[in-house]
Amino acid sequence: MERTKSSMIDDLRALITDAEELLRATAEQAGPRAQEARARAEESLRSARERLEGAGRELDAQVREHPWAAVGVAAGIGLVIGILLGRK
């Protein structure tokens, strides 16, 4: 469970970093609409990064506080996925 959470957080961080690089690469694009869209995207990325970091800390605290509940949730999710995949 810890490895999956860490992997997901790493993937989201990489996505945010790539989006930020894309915004920097297109910074020279002219036009007020492009600049407005870039400003909104930058704000959204900043907000997403803050929420991701906060969610990661919160999830880590919850798992440490209730490890058996986390194991149960992970087992339940695995069971549901296994049933769904087994139906095909």
N, CA, C and O atoms as a Tinker XYZ file with bonds, in Angstrom:
   352  protein
     1  N      0.833000   -1.192000    0.000000    73     2
     2  CA     0.000000    0.000000    0.000000    64     1     3
     3  C      0.873000    1.250000    0.000000    63     2     4     5
     4  O      0.615000    2.200000   -0.739000    81     3
     5  N      1.899000    1.240000    0.828000    73     3     6
     6  CA     2.798000    2.392000    0.919000    64     5     7
     7  C      3.497000    2.625000   -0.420000    63     6     8     9
     8  O      3.674000    3.764000   -0.850000    81     7
     9  N      3.883000    1.549000   -1.061000    73     7    10
    10  CA     4.577000    1.664000   -2.337000    64     9    11
    11  C      3.648000    2.215000   -3.416000    63    10    12    13
    12  O      4.063000    3.038000   -4.232000    81    11
    13  N      2.395000    1.768000   -3.424000    73    11    14
    14  CA     1.423000    2.245000   -4.397000    64    13    15
    15  C      1.157000    3.726000   -4.198000    63    14    16    17
    16  O      1.112000    4.486000   -5.166000    81    15
    17  N      0.979000    4.144000   -2.937000    73    15    18
    18  CA     0.736000    5.559000   -2.640000    64    17    19
    19  C      1.923000    6.398000   -3.090000    63    18    20    21
    20  O      1.756000    7.454000   -3.699000    81    19
    21  N      3.111000    5.924000   -2.787000    73    19    22
    22  CA     4.315000    6.654000   -3.165000    64    21    23
    23  C      4.441000    6.741000   -4.681000    63    22    24    25
    24  O      4.812000    7.786000   -5.217000    81    23
    25  N      4.135000    5.657000   -5.366000    73    23    26
    26  CA     4.205000    5.646000   -6.828000    64    25    27
    27  C      3.203000    6.621000   -7.433000    63    26    28    29
    28  O      3.526000    7.339000   -8.379000    81    27
    29  N      1.987000    6.648000   -6.889000    73    27    30
    30  CA     0.961000    7.548000   -7.410000    64    29    31
    31  C      1.363000    9.003000   -7.183000    63    30    32    33
    32  O      1.207000    9.841000   -8.071000    81    31
    33  N      1.867000    9.290000   -6.020000    73    31    34
    34  CA     2.293000   10.658000   -5.723000    64    33    35
    35  C      3.449000   11.064000   -6.634000    63    34    36    37
    36  O      3.485000   12.192000   -7.127000    81    35
    37  N      4.396000   10.147000   -6.860000    73    35    38
    38  CA     5.513000   10.442000   -7.765000    64    37    39
    39  C      5.025000   10.699000   -9.183000    63    38    40    41
    40  O      5.512000   11.609000   -9.855000    81    39
    41  N      4.057000    9.895000   -9.643000    73    39    42
    42  CA     3.499000   10.088000  -10.981000    64    41    43
    43  C      2.805000   11.438000  -11.105000    63    42    44    45
    44  O      2.961000   12.123000  -12.116000    81    43
    45  N      2.046000   11.824000  -10.094000    73    43    46
    46  CA     1.357000   13.117000  -10.135000    64    45    47
    47  C      2.352000   14.270000  -10.090000    63    46    48    49
    48  O      2.167000   15.280000  -10.769000    81    47
    49  N      3.396000   14.122000   -9.298000    73    47    50
    50  CA     4.432000   15.162000   -9.261000    64    49    51
    51  C      5.101000   15.303000  -10.618000    63    50    52    53
    52  O      5.362000   16.417000  -11.073000    81    51
    53  N      5.383000   14.171000  -11.271000    73    51    54
    54  CA     5.998000   14.214000  -12.597000    64    53    55
    55  C      5.069000   14.887000  -13.596000    63    54    56    57
    56  O      5.520000   15.658000  -14.443000    81    55
    57  N      3.789000   14.604000  -13.505000    73    55    58
    58  CA     2.810000   15.233000  -14.399000    64    57    59
    59  C      2.784000   16.743000  -14.201000    63    58    60    61
    60  O      2.770000   17.500000  -15.172000    81    59
    61  N      2.778000   17.177000  -12.956000    73    59    62
    62  CA     2.772000   18.610000  -12.661000    64    61    63
    63  C      4.060000   19.263000  -13.175000    63    62    64    65
    64  O      4.017000   20.350000  -13.751000    81    63
    65  N      5.191000   18.608000  -12.972000    73    63    66
    66  CA     6.465000   19.147000  -13.443000    64    65    67
    67  C      6.475000   19.261000  -14.965000    63    66    68    69
    68  O      6.925000   20.267000  -15.514000    81    67
    69  N      5.978000   18.228000  -15.641000    73    67    70
    70  CA     5.929000   18.269000  -17.109000    64    69    71
    71  C      5.015000   19.392000  -17.597000    63    70    72    73
    72  O      5.341000   20.086000  -18.559000    81    71
    73  N      3.887000   19.568000  -16.942000    73    71    74
    74  CA     2.974000   20.645000  -17.338000    64    73    75
    75  C      3.623000   22.007000  -17.124000    63    74    76    77
    76  O      3.458000   22.908000  -17.947000    81    75
    77  N      4.360000   22.163000  -16.028000    73    75    78
    78  CA     5.056000   23.425000  -15.785000    64    77    79
    79  C      6.104000   23.682000  -16.860000    63    78    80    81
    80  O      6.256000   24.815000  -17.317000    81    79
    81  N      6.835000   22.636000  -17.270000    73    79    82
    82  CA     7.826000   22.794000  -18.336000    64    81    83
    83  C      7.163000   23.182000  -19.650000    63    82    84    85
    84  O      7.688000   24.010000  -20.393000    81    83
    85  N      6.014000   22.587000  -19.937000    73    83    86
    86  CA     5.271000   22.933000  -21.148000    64    85    87
    87  C      4.859000   24.401000  -21.122000    63    86    88    89
    88  O      4.953000   25.094000  -22.135000    81    87
    89  N      4.403000   24.873000  -19.964000    73    87    90
    90  CA     4.034000   26.289000  -19.853000    64    89    91
    91  C      5.237000   27.195000  -20.090000    63    90    92    93
    92  O      5.115000   28.223000  -20.757000    81    91
    93  N      6.390000   26.826000  -19.553000    73    91    94
    94  CA     7.586000   27.640000  -19.766000    64    93    95
    95  C      8.000000   27.618000  -21.241000    63    94    96    97
    96  O      8.423000   28.638000  -21.786000    81    95
    97  N      7.878000   26.462000  -21.877000    73    95    98
    98  CA     8.284000   26.341000  -23.281000    64    97    99
    99  C      7.388000   27.162000  -24.200000    63    98   100   101
   100  O      7.836000   27.622000  -25.251000    81    99
   101  N      6.138000   27.349000  -23.819000    73    99   102
   102  CA     5.209000   28.111000  -24.665000    64   101   103
   103  C      5.046000   29.541000  -24.180000    63   102   104   105
   104  O      4.123000   30.236000  -24.604000    81   103
   105  N      5.922000   29.987000  -23.305000    73   103   106
   106  CA     5.806000   31.324000  -22.730000    64   105   107
   107  C      5.923000   32.422000  -23.778000    63   106   108   109
   108  O      5.433000   33.533000  -23.573000    81   107
   109  N      6.566000   32.118000  -24.893000    73   107   110
   110  CA     6.759000   33.134000  -25.923000    64   109   111
   111  C      5.566000   33.255000  -26.864000    63   110   112   113
   112  O      5.550000   34.135000  -27.725000    81   111
   113  N      4.589000   32.406000  -26.717000    73   111   114
   114  CA     3.403000   32.482000  -27.568000    64   113   115
   115  C      2.694000   33.802000  -27.290000    63   114   116   117
   116  O      2.453000   34.158000  -26.137000    81   115
   117  N      2.373000   34.502000  -28.325000    73   115   118
   118  CA     1.777000   35.825000  -28.188000    64   117   119
   119  C      0.260000   35.722000  -28.070000    63   118   120   121
   120  O     -0.345000   34.686000  -28.346000    81   119
   121  N     -0.310000   36.808000  -27.660000    73   119   122
   122  CA    -1.762000   36.909000  -27.626000    64   121   123
   123  C     -2.287000   36.927000  -26.207000    63   122   124   125
   124  O     -1.795000   36.207000  -25.339000    81   123
   125  N     -3.286000   37.754000  -25.981000    73   123   126
   126  CA    -3.847000   37.864000  -24.638000    64   125   127
   127  C     -4.544000   36.580000  -24.177000    63   126   128   129
   128  O     -4.519000   36.258000  -22.989000    81   127
   129  N     -5.161000   35.852000  -25.099000    73   127   130
   130  CA    -5.843000   34.615000  -24.712000    64   129   131
   131  C     -4.835000   33.562000  -24.269000    63   130   132   133
   132  O     -5.093000   32.815000  -23.325000    81   131
   133  N     -3.701000   33.499000  -24.938000    73   131   134
   134  CA    -2.664000   32.535000  -24.577000    64   133   135
   135  C     -2.097000   32.868000  -23.201000    63   134   136   137
   136  O     -1.877000   31.976000  -22.381000    81   135
   137  N     -1.864000   34.143000  -22.953000    73   135   138
   138  CA    -1.327000   34.548000  -21.653000    64   137   139
   139  C     -2.345000   34.306000  -20.537000    63   138   140   141
   140  O     -1.981000   33.886000  -19.439000    81   139
   141  N     -3.602000   34.567000  -20.820000    73   139   142
   142  CA    -4.648000   34.334000  -19.821000    64   141   143
   143  C     -4.762000   32.841000  -19.511000    63   142   144   145
   144  O     -4.864000   32.453000  -18.348000    81   143
   145  N     -4.744000   32.015000  -20.539000    73   143   146
   146  CA    -4.829000   30.566000  -20.342000    64   145   147
   147  C     -3.605000   30.064000  -19.575000    63   146   148   149
   148  O     -3.728000   29.206000  -18.701000    81   147
   149  N     -2.439000   30.590000  -19.896000    73   147   150
   150  CA    -1.215000   30.193000  -19.207000    64   149   151
   151  C     -1.276000   30.577000  -17.730000    63   150   152   153
   152  O     -0.857000   29.801000  -16.871000    81   151
   153  N     -1.790000   31.759000  -17.433000    73   151   154
   154  CA    -1.901000   32.209000  -16.043000    64   153   155
   155  C     -2.859000   31.307000  -15.261000    63   154   156   157
   156  O     -2.585000   30.946000  -14.117000    81   155
   157  N     -3.984000   30.948000  -15.887000    73   155   158
   158  CA    -4.931000   30.040000  -15.210000    64   157   159
   159  C     -4.300000   28.675000  -14.981000    63   158   160   161
   160  O     -4.468000   28.076000  -13.919000    81   159
   161  N     -3.571000   28.185000  -15.982000    73   159   162
   162  CA    -2.935000   26.879000  -15.859000    64   161   163
   163  C     -1.872000   26.894000  -14.762000    63   162   164   165
   164  O     -1.766000   25.945000  -13.985000    81   163
   165  N     -1.094000   27.956000  -14.699000    73   163   166
   166  CA    -0.073000   28.059000  -13.654000    64   165   167
   167  C     -0.705000   28.067000  -12.269000    63   166   168   169
   168  O     -0.197000   27.423000  -11.352000    81   167
   169  N     -1.798000   28.785000  -12.112000    73   167   170
   170  CA    -2.492000   28.828000  -10.823000    64   169   171
   171  C     -3.065000   27.460000  -10.476000    63   170   172   173
   172  O     -2.981000   27.025000   -9.327000    81   171
   173  N     -3.640000   26.787000  -11.451000    73   171   174
   174  CA    -4.193000   25.450000  -11.222000    64   173   175
   175  C     -3.089000   24.465000  -10.827000    63   174   176   177
   176  O     -3.274000   23.648000   -9.925000    81   175
   177  N     -1.948000   24.548000  -11.503000    73   175   178
   178  CA    -0.832000   23.663000  -11.166000    64   177   179
   179  C     -0.294000   23.939000   -9.768000    63   178   180   181
   180  O      0.023000   23.010000   -9.025000    81   179
   181  N     -0.192000   25.213000   -9.412000    73   179   182
   182  CA     0.283000   25.557000   -8.064000    64   181   183
   183  C     -0.664000   25.005000   -7.015000    63   182   184   185
   184  O     -0.235000   24.431000   -6.014000    81   183
   185  N     -1.951000   25.184000   -7.253000    73   183   186
   186  CA    -2.958000   24.689000   -6.324000    64   185   187
   187  C     -2.933000   23.164000   -6.242000    63   186   188   189
   188  O     -3.043000   22.598000   -5.154000    81   187
   189  N     -2.789000   22.504000   -7.383000    73   187   190
   190  CA    -2.749000   21.040000   -7.403000    64   189   191
   191  C     -1.532000   20.523000   -6.648000    63   190   192   193
   192  O     -1.624000   19.540000   -5.913000    81   191
   193  N     -0.398000   21.182000   -6.830000    73   191   194
   194  CA     0.817000   20.765000   -6.118000    64   193   195
   195  C      0.621000   20.889000   -4.599000    63   194   196   197
   196  O      1.003000   19.988000   -3.852000    81   195
   197  N      0.038000   21.981000   -4.149000    73   195   198
   198  CA    -0.205000   22.178000   -2.712000    64   197   199
   199  C     -1.169000   21.121000   -2.167000    63   198   200   201
   200  O     -0.940000   20.553000   -1.099000    81   199
   201  N     -2.255000   20.863000   -2.916000    73   199   202
   202  CA    -3.227000   19.859000   -2.459000    64   201   203
   203  C     -2.610000   18.466000   -2.439000    63   202   204   205
   204  O     -2.872000   17.685000   -1.524000    81   203
   205  N     -1.793000   18.149000   -3.442000    73   203   206
   206  CA    -1.146000   16.852000   -3.502000    64   205   207
   207  C     -0.228000   16.640000   -2.306000    63   206   208   209
   208  O     -0.235000   15.577000   -1.685000    81   207
   209  N      0.549000   17.644000   -1.995000    73   207   210
   210  CA     1.456000   17.532000   -0.857000    64   209   211
   211  C      0.676000   17.394000    0.449000    63   210   212   213
   212  O      1.042000   16.600000    1.316000    81   211
   213  N     -0.399000   18.169000    0.587000    73   211   214
   214  CA    -1.233000   18.073000    1.784000    64   213   215
   215  C     -1.922000   16.725000    1.888000    63   214   216   217
   216  O     -1.994000   16.148000    2.973000    81   215
   217  N     -2.429000   16.217000    0.775000    73   215   218
   218  CA    -3.108000   14.912000    0.771000    64   217   219
   219  C     -2.117000   13.806000    1.100000    63   218   220   221
   220  O     -2.451000   12.869000    1.824000    81   219
   221  N     -0.925000   13.906000    0.585000    73   219   222
   222  CA     0.101000   12.900000    0.874000    64   221   223
   223  C      0.430000   12.852000    2.356000    63   222   224   225
   224  O      0.556000   11.772000    2.934000    81   223
   225  N      0.568000   14.009000    2.965000    73   223   226
   226  CA     0.845000   14.054000    4.411000    64   225   227
   227  C     -0.324000   13.496000    5.211000    63   226   228   229
   228  O     -0.127000   12.750000    6.170000    81   227
   229  N     -1.544000   13.860000    4.813000    73   227   230
   230  CA    -2.740000   13.390000    5.511000    64   229   231
   231  C     -2.898000   11.880000    5.372000    63   230   232   233
   232  O     -3.192000   11.193000    6.351000    81   231
   233  N     -2.705000   11.365000    4.172000    73   231   234
   234  CA    -2.820000    9.930000    3.947000    64   233   235
   235  C     -1.775000    9.175000    4.749000    63   234   236   237
   236  O     -2.074000    8.146000    5.355000    81   235
   237  N     -0.559000    9.680000    4.753000    73   235   238
   238  CA     0.507000    9.046000    5.518000    64   237   239
   239  C      0.157000    9.008000    6.999000    63   238   240   241
   240  O      0.359000    7.987000    7.655000    81   239
   241  N     -0.360000   10.097000    7.528000    73   239   242
   242  CA    -0.740000   10.144000    8.944000    64   241   243
   243  C     -1.867000    9.153000    9.246000    63   242   244   245
   244  O     -1.840000    8.478000   10.276000    81   243
   245  N     -2.856000    9.063000    8.353000    73   243   246
   246  CA    -3.977000    8.142000    8.576000    64   245   247
   247  C     -3.516000    6.689000    8.536000    63   246   248   249
   248  O     -3.956000    5.880000    9.352000    81   247
   249  N     -2.646000    6.354000    7.606000    73   247   250
   250  CA    -2.151000    4.976000    7.502000    64   249   251
   251  C     -1.331000    4.626000    8.730000    63   250   252   253
   252  O     -1.435000    3.513000    9.246000    81   251
   253  N     -0.519000    5.555000    9.204000    73   251   254
   254  CA     0.281000    5.288000   10.400000    64   253   255
   255  C     -0.600000    5.163000   11.645000    63   254   256   257
   256  O     -0.295000    4.385000   12.549000    81   255
   257  N     -1.678000    5.921000   11.686000    73   255   258
   258  CA    -2.577000    5.885000   12.841000    64   257   259
   259  C     -3.467000    4.639000   12.827000    63   258   260   261
   260  O     -3.781000    4.096000   13.887000    81   259
   261  N     -3.874000    4.181000   11.644000    73   259   262
   262  CA    -4.783000    3.043000   11.508000    64   261   263
   263  C     -4.249000    2.052000   10.477000    63   262   264   265
   264  O     -4.833000    1.911000    9.403000    81   263
   265  N     -3.148000    1.364000   10.785000    73   263   266
   266  CA    -2.542000    0.489000    9.770000    64   265   267
   267  C     -3.436000   -0.686000    9.363000    63   266   268   269
   268  O     -3.462000   -1.058000    8.190000    81   267
   269  N     -4.164000   -1.268000   10.306000    73   267   270
   270  CA    -4.994000   -2.418000    9.948000    64   269   271
   271  C     -6.190000   -2.003000    9.112000    63   270   272   273
   272  O     -6.637000   -2.770000    8.260000    81   271
   273  N     -6.704000   -0.839000    9.328000    73   271   274
   274  CA    -7.798000   -0.349000    8.491000    64   273   275
   275  C     -7.290000   -0.136000    7.066000    63   274   276   277
   276  O     -7.996000   -0.437000    6.104000    81   275
   277  N     -6.076000    0.379000    6.929000    73   275   278
   278  CA    -5.491000    0.583000    5.607000    64   277   279
   279  C     -5.298000   -0.750000    4.892000    63   278   280   281
   280  O     -5.545000   -0.854000    3.690000    81   279
   281  N     -4.857000   -1.767000    5.627000    73   279   282
   282  CA    -4.688000   -3.092000    5.031000    64   281   283
   283  C     -6.040000   -3.639000    4.587000    63   282   284   285
   284  O     -6.149000   -4.223000    3.509000    81   283
   285  N     -7.066000   -3.454000    5.407000    73   283   286
   286  CA    -8.410000   -3.921000    5.059000    64   285   287
   287  C     -8.959000   -3.231000    3.820000    63   286   288   289
   288  O     -9.548000   -3.879000    2.955000    81   287
   289  N     -8.770000   -1.934000    3.732000    73   287   290
   290  CA    -9.241000   -1.182000    2.558000    64   289   291
   291  C     -8.507000   -1.664000    1.306000    63   290   292   293
   292  O     -9.127000   -1.884000    0.266000    81   291
   293  N     -7.200000   -1.825000    1.408000    73   291   294
   294  CA    -6.416000   -2.295000    0.258000    64   293   295
   295  C     -6.863000   -3.692000   -0.164000    63   294   296   297
   296  O     -6.973000   -3.969000   -1.359000    81   295
   297  N     -7.121000   -4.574000    0.801000    73   295   298
   298  CA    -7.579000   -5.929000    0.487000    64   297   299
   299  C     -8.957000   -5.884000   -0.178000    63   298   300   301
   300  O     -9.208000   -6.620000   -1.132000    81   299
   301  N     -9.841000   -5.036000    0.314000    73   299   302
   302  CA   -11.173000   -4.907000   -0.276000    64   301   303
   303  C    -11.116000   -4.409000   -1.703000    63   302   304   305
   304  O    -11.825000   -4.917000   -2.572000    81   303
   305  N    -10.283000   -3.426000   -1.947000    73   303   306
   306  CA   -10.126000   -2.894000   -3.309000    64   305   307
   307  C     -9.551000   -3.972000   -4.226000    63   306   308   309
   308  O     -9.991000   -4.135000   -5.363000    81   307
   309  N     -8.568000   -4.699000   -3.718000    73   307   310
   310  CA    -7.979000   -5.787000   -4.507000    64   309   311
   311  C     -9.003000   -6.866000   -4.831000    63   310   312   313
   312  O     -9.010000   -7.401000   -5.939000    81   311
   313  N     -9.866000   -7.189000   -3.874000    73   311   314
   314  CA   -10.910000   -8.186000   -4.079000    64   313   315
   315  C    -11.891000   -7.732000   -5.161000    63   314   316   317
   316  O    -12.233000   -8.501000   -6.059000    81   315
   317  N    -12.337000   -6.487000   -5.069000    73   315   318
   318  CA   -13.281000   -5.957000   -6.064000    64   317   319
   319  C    -12.652000   -5.951000   -7.455000    63   318   320   321
   320  O    -13.298000   -6.344000   -8.427000    81   319
   321  N    -11.413000   -5.514000   -7.560000    73   319   322
   322  CA   -10.738000   -5.498000   -8.863000    64   321   323
   323  C    -10.588000   -6.918000   -9.392000    63   322   324   325
   324  O    -10.789000   -7.172000  -10.580000    81   323
   325  N    -10.234000   -7.843000   -8.501000    73   323   326
   326  CA   -10.091000   -9.246000   -8.910000    64   325   327
   327  C    -11.411000   -9.819000   -9.421000    63   326   328   329
   328  O    -11.421000  -10.529000  -10.426000    81   327
   329  N    -12.508000   -9.528000   -8.758000    73   327   330
   330  CA   -13.814000  -10.007000   -9.197000    64   329   331
   331  C    -14.154000   -9.402000  -10.555000    63   330   332   333
   332  O    -14.598000  -10.110000  -11.459000    81   331
   333  N    -13.948000   -8.100000  -10.697000    73   331   334
   334  CA   -14.266000   -7.443000  -11.971000    64   333   335
   335  C    -13.420000   -7.992000  -13.122000    63   334   336   337
   336  O    -13.930000   -8.208000  -14.222000    81   335
   337  N    -12.153000   -8.213000  -12.873000    73   335   338
   338  CA   -11.284000   -8.745000  -13.927000    64   337   339
   339  C    -11.598000  -10.206000  -14.227000    63   338   340   341
   340  O    -11.431000  -10.657000  -15.360000    81   339
   341  N    -12.049000  -10.944000  -13.227000    73   339   342
   342  CA   -12.376000  -12.347000  -13.410000    64   341   343
   343  C    -13.645000  -12.564000  -14.204000    63   342   344   345
   344  O    -13.870000  -13.664000  -14.709000    81   343
   345  N    -14.474000  -11.556000  -14.327000    73   343   346
   346  CA   -15.736000  -11.682000  -15.043000    64   345   347
   347  C    -15.551000  -11.691000  -16.552000    63   346   348   349
   348  O    -16.456000  -12.101000  -17.278000    81   347
   349  N    -14.422000  -11.257000  -17.027000    73   347   350
   350  CA   -14.212000  -11.151000  -18.484000    64   349   351
   351  C    -13.902000  -12.469000  -19.096000    63   350   352
   352  O    -13.699000  -12.555000  -20.307000    81   351
